[in-house]
Amino acid sequence: MGLLVLFSFFSAALSAAPVPTGSPPEDMQPEDTDGTVEAKSSKSDEQKSWLITPTLAADPKLGTNLGGVIAYLKQLESESTPSMLGLSVSYSDTDSISGGIGAQLYWRADSRRLTMLLGGAQINNEYDDFLGTGQAVETQDTVHTMGFRYLHQLHKAGWFAGIQGVSTNYAVGADGLMDGMLNLVGLSGFDATGLGLVLQHDTMDQQRTPESGHLLTFHNFAYRETFGGESSFDVGFADLRWYRAIDRLSSGRSNRPPVLALQIKGRFTSDAPLSGYSSVSLPGYTMGNYLSQHFTHLLVDGRFPLSRKLGLVAFGGVGCQFGDDITGRDIDCKDNTYPSVGVGVSYVLDEAASILIRLELAKGKSDNEAIYLRFGHSF
């Protein structure tokens, strides 16, 4: 899980590598990169250079995962958001181990933005209801991933364009008869390399904890055999994030207003193999446990500061799968919805760089539930 915690830590920069069926929970999927304008340095007189924080994820399907993130912060220019270099490592009670390194760089007053990721993992997962089959399954995944995204400002009104690339190599195995079933449905592993374009409109007031504005991103990955992958297919994304401070509820104790955040997100595939299908990505659900051609969700997140560092969070949303599922059956949103609700607390680690951690309890339908200690907001 630490590999995907790192992906979340760096705003999940490279969305769309095909989803390993045994991948860790939602906060670890490499699905999107955020970009915004400079942080509010007035919140703190001095920025810390080093940050060290533990990470945690626990749910009935994957067990408990403990890890940590070590990050180095450096402001490259006075008008730019602090850049970050980080290392993440984790270990779970299923004997899974993962690690990765990544960087978020901002320069020229945030008009240039670069995210890079490199990681690997050996993941052993236990599912009570694998892919809706009703079978209890243990899977073993080997994952190696690397990727990048570069954004260049087109206009001072907040328009950015860029390129991105990802290469992932993972193998999925399972015990007993289920191993044959995985191979039969095409979920036995995948090598994929893709390149894509990014178009983004960013009016957010901060990079990592925005209080106003929006971030609208359209991007894609074209996976091609000519790039060294095993298959050619396409994945497209649309992601709207909207933020609004509730100033009338501000408290002098916190020096921060409550913030209402909303995300509308979709992942869409064309000619993808089953391993490249879209997964439910809401808090409380295990990545890879529900797969279909397309997925979209609406998520609302409330952030309520109690003091300068401590705050409460509450969230709720609903997701929808549609298109073909892994059996080839055509499904729609009417019968394939996935609610998610949760509460938690937040703690600011560095006010100048707007970096925080969140401890959350999330609940989905049936027995889908999880506890997360996240580095940063989920969006």
N, C-alpha and C positions, 0 to 999 in steps of 0.2 A: 503494500500500500504506500510505502514511502515515496516510490517513484511517482505515483499519481498525486500524492500530497504535494510534491514539488510542482507538478503541472498546475495544480490549483493555486499554489503560492505564486507562480508566475502568470497568473490570470489565464491558465489553461491555454497557452498560446496557440497550439497547432491542432485544432479540433479535428478530428476526423479520421484518425487512423482507424482501420477496421477494429471492431470491438471484440477483444478476447472474451470468451464465454466465462472465464474465471476471473475477470478483471475486478479490482477492488471497488469500493463504493463511489458514489457520485462525485465526491469532492476531488477525485483523482483523475478524472477523464480529461485528456487533452483536447478540449473543445473550442475555446475561443480566446482571443487576446483583447484586452481592454486597452484603450489609449485615451489620454486626456491632457488637460493643460496643467500648469504648474501647481504644486502643492502650496498650502497656506503656511508659509514658514513662520508667520506671526504667532502661531499657536505654541511655539516652544522656542526658547532662546538658543538651545543647543541641540544639534542632532547627534544621536548616538552613531558610532561607526559600526559596531557589532551588535547583532541581536541573536539570542539563542532561545528557542522555545520548544517545549514538547508538543507532540501531536498524538491524537488518539482517534480511533474509529472502532466501533463495536456494533455488531448486529447478529441476529440469530443464525444467519446463513454463513457468514465469514469468520465469526469468532471475534477476538479482540486483537487489535493491532496497536502497538506502541512505537513511537519513533521520535524524531526531533529534526528541527531545521536550524541551521546556522547560516546567518546572512551577514554580508558586509555591505554597508551603505556608503555611497560617495556621490556627492553632487558635482557633476562634471562642469557645470556652469552655474552662475548665480541665478539665472532665469529659468533653469531647467529643473524638472522633478528629480529628486535623488535617484540615482541608478542603484542597482542591486545585483549582487552575485551571491548565490546560495547553494548550499549542500543539504540534501535530505536523505535520511536513512531510517528504515523501520523494520520491525520484526513482529510476527504474529504468533498466536498460540496454535496455529496450524502449520508451524515451521516454515512460514513464508518469509522471504527477505527481499528487500528492494532498496534501491538507492539511485540518486541522480544528482546532476548539477545543472544549474541554469543561470541565465543572466537576463536582466531587463535594463536596457541602456536608453537614456534620453539626453539629447544634446541640441544645440541651436534653438533654445527656448521651446523645447519639446516638438520642434518641427521635424525632427528625425527620431525614429524609434525602432529599436531592434530587440527582439526576443530570441533567445537560443536555448535549446534543451538537449540533454543527453542523459539517458538513464537505462537501467536494466533491472530485472526482477525474476525471481523464482517464486511462483505463487501457487499455493495449495489451498483449494477452496472446498467447502462442504455446503451443498444445497439440499434443502428439505423438499423443494418442488422445482426441479431443474427444468427451465424453459416451459413450465406449465404441464410437464408430463406426469406429475405426481410422484416421480421417482426421487429418492434420496441419492445424490451423486457426489462423488469426490473427484475433482479435476485438478490437474497439474499443468500450469502454464509457464512457459519460458518466454520472457519479453525483452526485446532490445529496441529502443526507440531513440531517434534523433530528429531534430527539426529546427526550423527558424521562421521568423516573420520580420519583414522590414517594411516600415511605413514612412511615407514622405508626404509632407504637407503640400497640398495643391493650392489652398486658399486660406487666408487668415480667418475666414468665417468658420473654420473647423473641418474642412474637407481634406481627407487623406486618401492616398492610394498606395498600394504596395504589392509585394509578392510574398509567397510563403511556400515552404516545402516540408515534407515529412517522409521519413523512411522507418518502417517498423517491421520487425521480424519476430514472430512468436509461434510457438507450437503448443497445441492444446492436447492433453491426454486425459483419460478417465479410467476408472477401475472397472473390471468385469465386462458384462455385456454392453454397458453404456458406451464403452470405447468404440465398439463396432457401430453403435447408433450414431455417435458423433461423426464418424467417418462417412456414414451413409448419408447424413444430411449436410455434409460439407463443413462441419465445424471442427475440423481436426488441425487447424492452424493456418497461418497465412504469412506470406512475404509481400509487402506492398510499399511502393514508392510513388509519391504524388507531388505535383506542383499546382499552385493555384494563385488567383488574384484576389485582392482585398480592396473594397471600397467602403469608406467609413466617414460618418459625419459625427463630430464630437463637440458638444457644447458644455461638457461637464466642468465644474469649477475646481475639481481635484482629481488626481489620478487614482488614488486607492480608497478613499472614503468620500465620494462625492456627496454634496448636499443639494445641488441643483443641476439642471440641465439634462441632456440625454446623450446616449451613445447608440447610433444606428450602424450596424455592420452587415454587409453582404460579402460572403466569401465562398470559395469553392476549392476542392481538390480534384484534379484529374489524375487518377491512378492509371499508369500505363505500363505494359510489359516492356516497352522500349526504355523505360527508366530503370529497369531491373526487377520489376515486380512480377508476380505470377499471374496477374489478371489485369484487364483494362475495364475501368468503370468510373463513374463520377459521383461526387457527393457535393451537395450545395447546402448553404446555411443562410438563415436570416435571423438576426438577433437585435431586438430593441430593448434598451435599458433606459428607464426614466426615473428621475430623482426629484423630490420636492421637499424642502425643509418646511416644518410647521413652526414658524417663528413665534406665533402667539403662545406656544407651549414651552418656550425656552425657559431654562432655569439658570439663575446666576451661579448656582453651585457647579454646574457642568461647563458653562461657557460654550455649550454646543446645543443646537436645536434638535428636536426629534426629526427623523427623516423617514419619509415613505418612499420605498423603492419598488419598481415594477419591472418585470422582465417578460417579454413575449419572444419565444425562441422556437425555431424549427430546424430539423435536419432531414434532408431529402436525398434519396439515392436513385441512381439509374444504372441498370445492368450490374448491380453489385452482387457479389457472392454472398452467401448467408453470413459469413464472418464479417462482412462489411455493412450489414444491416444496422438500423438505428435502434438504440436502447433507451428505455425509460431513464431519464436523468434527473429526476426530482429527489430531494432529500428523503431518506428513509428506504429507498429502493437500491437493490444491488445491481450494479452495472453488468449487463450481459444476461440477466435472468429473464428479461422480456425483450424480444427482438421482432422488428418488423421493418418494412421498407422505409417508412417515414414515421417521424415522431414530432410532436409539437407540444409546448406547455406554456401556461401562464402562471407566474409566481409573484406573489406580493410579499415584501419583506419590510417589517417595521423596526426601526432602530431608535431606542429611547435612552438617552444618556442619563445617568444618575449623578455622576460627578465628572471631573475632568478625565478620568480614566475608565471608570466602571459604567456599564450600561446594560439594559435589557434588550432582547431581540425576540420577535415573534414573526412567524411566517406561515403562509398557506397558499396552496395552488392546486392546479389540476393539469394532468397531461393526457395526451391522446395518441394512440397508435392507429395507423391506417396504411392501406396498401396491402401487399401480401405478407403473411407471416412465414415462419420457417418451414411450415408444411405446405406452402403454396396456396393456402386459403386466403381469399380476399376478405379483409376485415375493415371495419370503419369505426369512427369515434363513438358511435352510439353504444356499442357493447365493449369498448376497450378504453375505458377511462381510468385514470390513476390519481386519486386525491393524495395530498400531502399536507400535513400541518406540523408545526413544531414551535418550541420556545427555547430560550437559552440566555446566556449572559455574554457580554463582550468586555474586553480589557485592552486599553490602548498601550502598546509597547513603546511607540515613538510618535510623539505628537507632530514633530516637524515633518516626518516622512509619511504621516497618516497611516501607520501600520498598527494593526490590532490582531487579537486572536478571539475566537468565538467558541464557546462550549455549548452544544446544542443537543436536544433530544427531538428526533423526528419520527413521525408515525405515518405510514401509508396504509393501504387497505390490507385486509387479511393479517398475516403475521409479519408484514414488512415494517420494520422499525430499526432505528440505529441511533447511536450516540457518536458525535463528532467533536473533536477539538481541532478547529480549523485555523489556518493562518490566513487572515483576511476575510472579507465578506465573500459569499459565494458568487456575487455579481455586483 
